[in-house]
Amino acid sequence: MESYLPELNGMIQGIRKGRNVYEGYQRGWGIQFGGLKEKILKDPLYKDAFAIARDRTIMSEENRMNIFLLLRFFIDKLPFGHIVEYGSYRGGSAIFMAYVAKKLYPGMKVFALDSYEGMPSTDKNVDAHNAGDFGDVDFHALQQRVQDLGLDNLILVKGFFESTNDSVMSQAGKISFAHIDCDIQPAVRYSYEGVRPFMVDGGYIVFDDATVSSCIGATEVVEDLLIRRDGLNSEQIWPHFVFRAFANEA
Ligand SMILES: C[S@@+](CC[C@H](N)C(=O)[O-])C[C@H]1O[C@@H](n2cnc3c(N)ncnc32)[C@H](O)[C@@H]1O
């Protein structure tokens, strides 16, 4: 598949401090400053995937574009693994990812985890969201949409992560891409801890909200667990945090 990613003259490629800085620049700088946005908008795969998902997602365009680049140009370099999303709300980002994965990677599944009834109770020391936020989901209509689209690789998993994650992980076995988009501290922490042991070597862990003004609880998890405890450096901080899960942190 022909790549339209920018080349960064003079930058050295390879893994440094547990992430590929060159590739992080290609995506982040490329979208923000390097004219990549216009190229993605012309990509038929992006256009088709967004067309069927746009009425169901609240994700920002830049975040969706970065996920698109990761799926289209980067996860094929990793050992095979499935995709998991923690926080799917009305299913838009999951439908988007499932469409792209179905076109590019036969056998790859997208597990989309959510209560589909809104947030659980929140920690008011740190989280601005409240119990029941994002509760306006018609789960039956979402199931119907997924079926109508023929997305047989998209598995909607209804329930709080704490009661669904174990069986999802044993079904999936290996994860190459984890999208953590659940906004609040306990859920983001649980998601990271729950998926980390199942990540393939070099797998991508993406945090949708840890750099968003309304989600300091998500930021706290990145600070406490990934940066301080696990000693990780990020591959991207814009448009969202991207970390790599290497077996041996270099
Ligand atoms: C910002 S929304 C997800 C947006 C979605 N990815 C999109 O693109 O439109 C966050 C979701 O996280 C879910 N959530 C938060 N904590 C959860 C938990 N512990 N278990 C299940 N779902 C949870 C909420 O129900 C909500 O639908």
The ligand as a Gaussian input file, in Angstrom:
#p B3LYP/6-31G(d) Opt

LIG

0 1
 C      -16.323000       9.851000      25.564000
 S      -17.374000       8.476000      25.533000
 C      -16.705000       7.510000      24.198000
 C      -16.789000       8.218000      22.852000
 C      -16.664000       7.322000      21.651000
 N      -15.420000       6.593000      21.597000
 C      -16.851000       8.129000      20.370000
 O      -15.980000       8.165000      19.528000
 O      -17.873000       8.763000      20.207000
 C      -16.905000       7.642000      26.997000
 C      -17.652000       6.344000      27.279000
 O      -17.006000       5.637000      28.338000
 C      -17.980000       4.811000      28.980000
 N      -17.460000       4.350000      30.267000
 C      -16.775000       5.062000      31.204000
 N      -16.435000       4.275000      32.235000
 C      -16.893000       3.019000      31.944000
 C      -16.808000       1.741000      32.617000
 N      -16.177000       1.604000      33.808000
 N      -17.368000       0.673000      32.022000
 C      -18.007000       0.798000      30.813000
 N      -18.114000       1.969000      30.135000
 C      -17.555000       3.064000      30.701000
 C      -19.206000       5.708000      29.050000
 O      -20.375000       4.934000      29.151000
 C      -19.107000       6.506000      27.725000
 O      -19.965000       5.973000      26.753000

